[in-house]
Amino acid sequence: MSKDPGFFIVIYESVGDLAGLIIAFGGVVLSKYFNNPAIDGVASVMIGLVLTVIAILMIIESRNLLIGESADLQMVQQTAEMIRSDPEVFEVQRPLTVQLSPDEVFLALNLQFRNDLSGSQIVESINRLEKAIRKKYPQIKQIYLEAQNLSKKKRD
């Protein structure tokens, strides 16, 4: 599903409109055919239920976007695999992502580089990884990488 609220609003409203028209048409036709006005009233209640379900679906989708849902799972997995395949990376914890807008993702990674790398080599690796991530996924606008080798002292 798209991360653009305008997209799902249009889709949900269109489906609701069509369902409402079909139910209203059926209610009027059946009401006239059976000469029972209660059928038209039941159809009106059914239209209200359809609109209620659509409103609930829109609330759920909007809430997920407002509180910051995770980015597409495939993107997260492929990004982690791309980083794991880097020869200078020793370990990658599962990336954390937040969908900030329809075309903007925040990515946080906790990496551990090989112990034999110098600080400047780690900085070069981080820059290279950031460029590779942005090239493959341009919607990842903000990247936070924490290099464990720089923040922890080696314990023997």
PyMOL commands that set and color helices and strands:
alter all, ss='L'
color gray80, all
select helices_A, chain A and resi 5-34+37-67+73-84+119-136+148-151
alter helices_A, ss='H'
color red, helices_A
select strands_A, chain A and resi 89-92+96-101+104-113+140-147
alter strands_A, ss='S'
color yellow, strands_A
deselect
rebuild
show_as cartoon
